[in-house]
Amino acid sequence: MLNIILFGPPGAGKGTQSSKLIEKYGLVHLSTGDVFRYNIKNQTELGVLAKSFIDKGQLVPDEVTNQMVKDFIERNNNDQGFIFDGYPRTIAQGENLDRVMQDFNTEVTSMIALEVDEDELVNRLLERGKTSGRPDDQDESIIRNRFKVYNEETSPLADFYAQKGKFIAVQGKGSIDDIFQHLCKAIDGASQA
């Protein structure tokens, strides 16, 4: 079973690359963004709570996110594995994911980080905001706050997986196909190790 965490700051291309990786490796896509949007659209209790944090450019509290992720894994357990996009974002979430995966007699195979400089990311997100209608992608101050939160709360997770020998950095700049080829090389190398 192949369980990959696709990691990187907002706008790094995780969603775009996840789609391509899912097709190639037959993985189930677990995107917290999609899970949040579903709950927000349907105005579930967790969705309303999550929206209040997202609108301010803040992370959704772990207990809310962890429950949504656990429910998703239980409903979608399979033999191929998962690609995690936007989860985990904190060490506590990483520890939770490890426990949940152990419940299914599996583990995270690797964390693959898409690395892109911040100014490039701001430009990408502002462009995405023009077409997506997402308010959090239309305001540079909210975008910059998301990077601040990412750097303070999320990036330490890279060290968490590096200590386990499961962290791989991949350049996230270039064409979509070039980045995809780099990701596949990293995944294939990690799964053979």
Buried (B, 14 or more C-beta within 10 A) or exposed (E): BBBBBBBBBBBBBBBEBBBBBBEEBEBBBBBBBBBBBBBBEEEEEBBEBBBEBBEEBBBBEBEBBBEBBBEBBEEEEEEEBBBBBBBBBBBBBBBBBBEBBEEBEBEBBBBBBBBBEBEEBBEBBBEBBEEEEBEBBBBEEBBBBBBEBBEEBBBEBBEBBBEBEBBBBBEBBEEEEEBBEBBBEBBEEBBEE
